[in-house]
Amino acid sequence: MQKNLYFRNVLRRRNILGDALLGFFLAFASYPRLLLEVFIRRNFGDRYFSLASVIGIVAFFLFFPLLLWKIYASAFKHVSIWEMFKQAPGIYIFLCIFLAVGIWHHLQIRQGPSVFNFEKFSLSAGDIHPLFFKIQPFGKKPSVRLIETVYEPLFFLIIGWIISKLDTIVGYLIITASIFYALGYLGAYKRGDDFVKDKIDEMIMNGEMENAFVNDEDNNKKGVRFRAEKPSSRDMRSDLAKEFVIEGEEAADAI
C-alpha cells in the first residue's frame, strides 16, 4: 500500500464546513429514511437498523403533539387532550403500523446470520425490492444508485401525495420524508464518489511522479503538477521524489 504525502498534505484540502454540514445532514436524514425504508426493504444489518431508533421516532411523534397541546391548552382552557388527538388520528395509526413493522425487522435481524461469523454485513441497508429493478423506461436495468436516489423516494412521494388527499398530516409527513430520503442518499453517494476520486487521484499522482516532478513536465497528459520549488538537479529531484511516497506500516499511519 502506497500513500503520497504531497497529495495528502497539500492537494487534498478539506472543506471543514462542508464536511460538517454533510455529516450532520446524513445523520439527520437517516431518521426520515428509516421511516420509509422499513416498508420496502428487508434483511437490514444490525448496525444499520435499530429498534431503538424506531421507538425514538414513535416517541417523538407521540410526545411532540402533546407538547403542542400543552402550549395550545394554556391559551385555550377549554381544549381537551382527547380533542387534540382527534384532530390527527391517522398519524397514530401510521405510527402503530411503523412500530409493528420495526419490531418485525428487529426479530428478523436477531434470527438472521451472525456478523461475528462473517456471514452478514452489519451496516447493510437491506435488500432493494425486486420490483424497482423492473422499472426500465428506456429498456435498461436501473442501477442501485438510480433506485436509491430517484425510484424509491419518488415512489414514496407519489404515495404521500395520494394519502394527503385523505389525511393531510400523514401525507405531508411521507412527502417530507421522501425528500430527505433522496437527499440523504445523494449525500451518501457524494461522499463515496469523493473517496473513490481521492484514491484514483493519488494513484495517478504516484504514476506521474517522474514526469511531473523529476522530469519537470508541468503539462503532462494527466494534468499532474507540483506547486512547489524544485531542486535544480534532476538527480536530487529523483531522490526527493522517493520521499513523497511511503509504504507499509508507515503508510498506514500517515494522515
N, C-alpha and C positions, 0 to 999 in steps of 0.2 A: 504494500500500500504506500503510495507516494502522496505527499502534500506539498503544495507550492506556497512558500512563505510570503512571496511578493503578492500573490493573488489574495491570500487570506488576510494580510495586514494592510494592503494598500488599495487594491481594487475592490475588494469585497466589503464595501461600506454598507452599514445597516441604517435603514430609516427607522430610528428608535420609536418615534411617534406612530409611524405607520404600522410597525410590527406590534406595538402595544394595542393599537386600535383593532388590528386584525385578530390578535389573540383574544381580546375582550369580546369582539363580535362573534368569533367562532364559539366561544364558551357560552355566550348568551343565546346564540341561535340553536344550540343543541337541545334546549328545552322545547321550543316550538316544534322542532323537528321530531323530537320524541313523541310529541302529542299526536303526530300523524303516522310516523313510521310503524308504530305498533299494529296498525290496521292492515298494512300491506306487506310486511316483511316478517320473517321468522328466522330462527337459528342465530340469534344475536350472540356476540361474545359477552362473557360475564363482566368484563370491564367496560364494555360499551353500553350495555343495558343495565340499569339499576332499578330495582323495585323501590328503593328509597327515593329516587328521582320521580318516579310515578306518583308515589304518595305525597311528595313535596308539591307537585303540580296540582294534585287534587286538593290538598290542604290550602294552597294559595287561592284557588278559585272558590273554595268554601268560605274562607275567613275574610277575604277581601270584600265581598258584598256585605258581610256582617259589619265590617269597619265603616263602610259607606252608610249602612243603615243607622249605626250609632250617631254618625255625624248628621245624617238627614233627620233622624228622630229627635235630636236635640233641638232642631229648629222647628219641627212639626210634631208636637207631642202626641197627636192622635194616630201617628203611623205605627202599626204593629209589625213585629218581625215576620209574622205569617204573611202579611200583605207584601212585605218586601220579597219574600220567597216566591210568592205567586206571580210576581212580575216577570220572572225568568225561570220557569220550570224546566225548559229544555236544556239549560246548561247543566243542571244537576243530573238529568237523565244521561246526558253525554258523559259526564264525569264518572257515573256509575259504570257505564259501558267501558270507558277508558281504563278504569281501575280493574275491572274484571279481566280485560284483555291483558293488562300489565301483569296481573297475577299468573295468568296462563303462561305468558312468556317466561316469567320467573321460574315456574315449575319445570318448563321445558328445558331451560338452561341447566337447572340442577340435575336433571335426568340425562343430560347430554354428555358427550365425551369430555374427558378431563384435559384442562390446559396443561397440567403438570406432566401428562403423558405425551405431550406434543401432538395431541390429536385435534386441537381446536385453537384458532387464533382468538385470543381474549378480547381484542379490540375490533372484532368483526362487526360490521354494520348490518349484518343479516343478509339473507338471500333476497335478491330482487325478484318480484313476482314475474313468472314467465310471460304473462300477457303483455308486459311492457316491451318485451323483445319482439313481439309480433306486430307492433305498430311500425310499419315500414312504408311511409308515404311515398318514398322515392325508390322502393324496391330494394333497399339496402338495410341490413340488420343494424339497429341503432347501437351505439357504444354505451358503455356503462355511464360514462360522463354525460352523454346527452340525456339518458334516462334520469339520472340523479339531479341534474340542473334544470331540465325542461319538462320531461314527460311526467314524472312523479308530482312535482309541485303544480303543474298545470292541471293534472287530474284532480288534485285537492282544491285548486282554485275554482274549478267548474262545480265540484261537489258543494263547496262553500256557497257559491252563488245560488245554486238551486235551493239549498237549505235556508238561505237568508230570506227566501220568499215565504217560508213557513215559520222560521224562528230567526229573528234578526241577530240576536246576540250570538247564538251558536254559529250561524252562517258567517258572520264577520270574524269570529274567532278563528274559524278554519281558514278563511281567506287570508287573514293576517299571518297565521302560522305557515301557510303555503308560501308566502312571500319570503319569510325568514328561512324556510326550507331551501328555497332556491339560492338565496344569497349565502346561506351557510355553506352549501356545497360548492358554490362558486369560489368562496374564500378558501375552502379546503383545497380545491384544485389549483388555485393561485399559489398557495404555499407549496404544494407538491411540484408545480411547474418550476418555481424558483429554485427548489432544491436540486432538481434534475439539471437545470441550466447551470447552476453553480458547479456541479460535478463535471459537466461537459466542458465548461469554460476552463476549469482547472486542468483537465486532460489536454485541451488544445494548447494551453499556455506551456505545459510541460513539453509537448511535442514541438512547439515552435521556439523553444528556449534558444537553441543555437542560431536560428535565423534572426530572431528579433533582438537578442541581447549580445550574443557572441559575434555574429556577423554584422550586427548593427543595421539590419534591414527593417526600417520602420514601416515600409509599405509592403510587408509580406502578404500573401494571398488570404490569410485568415484574420488579418486585422489586429494582430497582437503587437502591442507597443509597451515599452518600459519607460515610464516617465520619471527618469532619474539621471543624474550624471553618471557616465560610464568610464571606466579606466580606458586610457588611450590604447593600451596594448591588448591585442586580441587574445594572447595567452593569459593575461591577467583577467580578462573578461570571462574566458573559459573556466579558469579556476574559481572565480567568484560565482559563476552560474551554478556550479556544483553545490554551493552552499544554500541556494534558493530552494532546493528540493530535498526533503528529508523522508526517511523511510522507517519501517519497522515500529518499534515501541516509541521512538521519538516522535514519529508522525502521529501516532495515536494520541499523544499528549499535547499536540500542537493546537493552538487556538485557531 
